Amino acid sequence: MKYFFIASIGCFSRHLDCERIKNYFIANKVALTTDPEKADYIFISTCGLTKLHEDLSIDDILRLKRFSGQIIVGGCLPEMNAQRLADVFNGKIIGTKDLDTIDELFPEFLVKFKNAPDGNMIRPAGREKKVNGLKRKFKEIDLYRFYKFLNIGREIYRKFLAQNPAIVPESSPTAMPQMPIIDLNNNFFSLRISSGCLGGCSYCNIKKAIGSLRSKPVSVILEELRKGLKNKQYRFNVISSDTGAYGLDIHSSLPQLLKVILEEDKRIVIEYLGNMNPVWMCRYKNELLGLFKTKRIKSTSTAIQSGSQRILKLMHRDANIDEFKGLMKELKKVYPALRVRTQIIVGFPTETEQDIQDTIDCIRECSFDEVDVFHYYETEIMDSVKIAPKISRDIITKRMQKVRKQLSVFTTVNYFN
């Protein structure tokens, strides 16, 4: 019997990739192990979203290289920062958008990757009873770390605070990380409706890693939906890297898909609708208002990145910020209990004090329930590397302080470095 081990850093989509890879190995009679020393194959899914994600990914590679199993590095880092990966690893690599080619690494496998079912839930690796039989001990597998503590990760948060002590004083009650209140919950069944992205954001390398939009056919999504219903799952996450763009490559649309999902069973509730670019929110305004009015979509995330139209143009994000603010007001009217999470970047090149204030005012006006605040991070293959002048780290730190001071009085704020 051969064994495989999986380690993963990154977003929920990459964790679902690992779940599918797990299905692939198991279908080919390779067993899952939580002990890398026992593994014949070690798959490491990496992330390049921020420097801290890169650091954690590199740590995983260095930690697992000491074992004898054949290492395969996947995830987004190979495309997002190939040089940093090359500095520590020169073995087998398979990028996120090329997962289907994993069969080339395992020509002896009878079940091909295209026939391995997609992941819909991330399941714990196993449980052991303690000697007294009264409590259970969960045996951790890296796949289920979620940055070592769900999506935000206490380690990431604490490293950020250690590097930026002026952001949150030690005496502040907010110095300990708050867990997200608006996020997908893996107790619910997840429908990954597409992969890839139609965007071209100047600050983002993710598309280089995940490729362009590839929507799942409605029939395939319905098969997965019915699998959940058969298992008494009525609460769903609908996720993708570019959720709002769903269907544009297969003559469909997100509103059409959501309508089909909700019509399948009146007990269905979409707990989380993730990664809605404001462009698509505005494009499908009337249809989405009708869907949210049903009160069967409980929360969503839509990353504005900036409240400054000038900065949005430099970011290559086409949203009209005034149109979007109007939409958010209407959404809160038709469904006041709807929870909405957003994301902003502080320190984008040329950003001024007025730009950051416009962003703060936009968040207040839109009544977001939660905000993820990212420090601008740049690599040499980003388009934004050509935009100048750059904002110094000291100024970014001061602006992060300003954001914290003004936002924390009316919304939940999460900081990422």
N, C-alpha and C positions, 0 to 999 in steps of 0.2 A: 504494500500500500504506500502510495506517495502522498505528501502533504503540502499544503500551501498556506501562506500567512499573508495578510494584507494590512498595510499601514496607510493611513489617509489623513491628509491635511487639506482643508478647503471647504467649499460650499456644499450645500445639500445635493446638488446635481452630481458633484464628483463622488459623494458618498453613495449615491444611487448607481453610478458607474461601477463602483467597487462591489456593490450588491449584485449587479449583473455579472461581473467577472467571477464573483463567488459562485453564482449559479452555473456559469460556464465550466469552472473547474470541477464542481461537484457532478455535473452531468457527464463529465469525462473520467469519473471514478478517482478523482483526486480529492482527498479529504481536507477539511478546514482544521487548522490548528491555531491555538492561541500562543504557542511557544515557537518563536522564530528559530530557535536552535534545532528544532525538530523538522523544520520545513525544507522541502526540496525546491520550492519556488517561493520567492518573496516579492510581492508586488507592492510598490510604494507609489501612492498617488500624491502628487505634489501640488503646491499652490504658489502663485506669484503675485497675488493681489497687492500686498504691501511688503516692505522689507521684513517685517516680523513673520509673515507667512513664508517668505523665502527662507528665513533663518530656521524656522521650525521644520521645513521640508529638508533643508540641508542637514539638520541635526538627525532627522530620521535616517537619511542615507548613510551618514557616517556611523550611526549607532548600529545599523543592520548589516553594514558591509563586513563586520567581523564574523558573521555567521557563514556557513558553508553553502547555503541555498543559493540557487541561481536568482540574481536580482534583476527585476524589470522595473524601470522607472517610468511612470506615467503621469497623468494629470497635466496641469497647464504650465509648470515651470519650464519644460523643455523648449517651448515656443516663446515664453515671456521673458526668460533670461537664460538663454542657451549657454552663454559664456560662464555664468556662475555655476551652472550645473556641470559643465565640462571641467571646471577646476577640481571637482571632487569625484566625478564618476565618468567612466568611459565605456560602460557596458551597454546592455540592451535598453533601448528607449522606445516608448510608444506614446505619441501625443494624444490628447483628448479627441481631436477631430479624426484621428486615424485608428480608433479602437477596433474597428472592424477588421483591421489587418493583423490583429493578435493571432489569428489562425496561422500566419506565416511562422510564428515562433513555436507553434505546437502542431506540426504537420501530422503527427501521430494521433491527434485527437479526432474522434469520430463525429462528435457533436460540434458543429460550427458555431461561431459566436453569434451570427445572425439569428440562430435558432434558440439562443439562450434568452429566457424571459427577462424583461426589464425589471429593475427593482421598484417596488411600490412602498415598501416599508423597510427600515433598517432594524434587523432583529438582533437582540443580544446574543453573544456567542454561546453562552451556557451558564449554568448555575451549579453551585456546589452547596450541599447542606453542611452547616457547621456541626461539630461533634455533638453539641447539646440538642441539635434538632430544632431549636426554637427560632433561629435566624438563618437567613440565606446570605451567602457571600457571592457577589457577582464577579466573575472572572473577566477582566477587561481585555478586549482586543482593540488594537489601535484604530481599526475601522470605525469604532463607535465613540471616538474621543470628542468629535465636534470641537476642534481646537483645544482639546483636553477638558473642556467644560461647555458643552452645547455649542451654540454658534459663536458667542462672543469670546469665551475663554477667559478664566481668571488670570492665567499666565500672561496672555497677550495684554490684558488690561493693566496688570501690575507692572509689566515691563514698560508699557507706555507711560504710566505715572512715574516710574523711576527715572525715565529719561526726560520727563517734563514735569518736575515737581511743582512748578508754578501754576499748573492747570488746576489741581485739586490739592489744597493743603491737607497735611496728615490729620489735622484736627477736624476736618470737614466730615459730616455724617455721610457725604456722598463719596468718600474716598474708597469705600468698598463697592465693587461692581454691582449694578442692578441687572437682574435678568430681564431679557426681552419680554415684553407683554404682547408684542405683535410679531409673530413668526410662525412658521409651520411647526406642527407638533407631530412627532412620529407615532403617536398613538392613533393618528388619523391616517387614512389611506391616501397615498400620494399618486397623482396622475401627472407624469412628466409628458407634456403635450408636444414638445419640440426640443430641438437642440440648435446650437448656433445662434447667430445674431445678425440683424440687418443694419445695426448702427455702425458709425464710423467715428466714435468719440476720440478726440485728439489726445486725451490723457490716458487712454485705455489700451492695453495689449491683449485683453482677454479674447477679442475676436480672432487674433492671430492664432490663439490656441484652440478655440472651439469651432472656428469656421463660420460660414454663412448659415442662414436659416434652413432647417430641415424639419418640416412639420410631420408629425405622425398622422396617418389617415384617421379620420373620425372612427372608422370601423375598428381599428386597433385600440383606440382609446376606450371605446365602448366595451370591448372585450375585457380590458383591464378594470373598467368601472364595474362590470358585472361580476368579476372575480371578487372585488371588494364587497359588493352587495351580498354575494353568496356566503361570505364569511361574516355577515351581519355588520358590515362597515357602512355607515351612512354619513360619516363626516369625512370630508375630503380636502386635501391640499391640491391646488392646481398650480403647477410650477413649470418654469422654463427659464432659460437665460434671457429671453426676449419675449415674454408671454404675450404682450399686446400685438406682436407681429404674427402670431399664429395664423396659419392658413394662407398667407399671401403667396406662397409658392405652390399651393395645391387648390387654388380657386375656392378658398373658404375664408373664414374670419373667426376671431375669438368670440364675438357675440353669438355667432351661429353655434359654435361649439358649446358655449356655456348654456345656451338655451336647450340644446340636446341633452346635456348632462342633467340639468334640473328637471327636465321632462321625463327622464328615465324612471324616476321614483320620487314621489312627493316627500319622502322622508330625507332625501339627500340635502345636505347643507355643505356649502363650500366654506370651510373655516378660514382658509387662507388662499388668496389669489396673489401670487408673487411676481415681482419684477415687471411692473407695468410702467413702461416709459411714458412720461407725460404726453409725448407726441401721439401715442395710440389712445391714451385716455381722452384726449381732445378729439381725435379723429372719430372715435366711436361714442361720442358724448351721449347722444340720445338713447342709443341701444343700452349703454352701460347704466344710465340713470334708471331705465326701466328694470334692468336686472337687479341693481342694488335696492330698488324699491320693494322687491319681493322679500327683503330681509333674510334671504337665504345665502347671501355672501357676507360673511361676518367681518373680514378684515382684508386689507390689501397693502401692498408696498409700492411706492412710486418715487423714484429717485429724482429730485429736482436738480441736484448738484450745485446749483447757484440760483439766487433770486435776481441776478443781474442779467439783463438781456445782452449786454455787451460781452460779458464773460461766457454766456451760453453760446454766443456766436463763435468765440474763439475755441470753445470746447467741441464745436461741430455738433451741437445739439439744437435741433430745429424747433423746439417747443416755444410757443408764444406764452410768455410768463403771465401776462394779464389774462389771456384766455383761460389758462390753467387755473389761475386763482378764482376766476368766475365759476369754473366747473366744480372746484372743491367746495365752494359755498353752496352750490346746488346739491351736491352729494350729501352734505351734512343736513340739508333741509329735508331731502326725501328719506334719509335714513340716519337720524342723529346718533344712533348707537354704533355706526360703522367706525371701525378702528383703522387708522391709516398711518403707515410708517414711511418716512422718507430718508434721504441720504444727501449730505452736502460735502463738498471738498473745500477746505480752507487752504489758501496760499497758492492758488493757481496763478501762473505767470501773469503779470501786469495787474493783479487784483489790487484794488484801492480800498481805503476805509469805507468809502461810500458803497462799493460793491458788497462788502461783507455786511454792512448795515442793511442793504437791500435784501440780502439773503435772510437775515434775522427777521426783518419785517414781513417777508413772504411767508416764512414758517408760522409766524404769529397769525397772519391774515388767513392762512389756510387751515389753521387749527389742527395741525398734525398732532397725533397722540404720542409719537415717538420719533426721535431723530438720531441717525447715525452720523457722526462727525468724523471725517477722514482728513488727516494731514496729507497734503499733496505729495505724491511720491513719483519720481521720474526715473525712467531708464532710457538709455540712448536710442532705443528703437521706437520710442513714442513720437508721434507727430508733434506733440506739445514741446518737445525738447528744443524746437526751433523758435519758440515764442519767448520774447524777452521784453522787459527785464524780469528776472527771477525774483521771488520773494524770499528774503533771508529767513533762516530758522527762528531767529529771535523775534522777528515781526510775526511769523506764523504763530509762535507760542503766545504772544500777546493777543493775537486775534482769537486764538482758541480760548483764552481766558474771557475775552469779551463775549464770545458765543456762549460759553458756559454760564456766565453771569446773567445774561439776558434771557436765555432759553430755559434754564433749569427752573425758573419760577412758574412756568406754565406747561412744561412737557417733560417727558423722560428723555434723557440725553445719554448716548453711548459714544465713547471716544475710541478711535482706532488710529494707530500710528502708521 
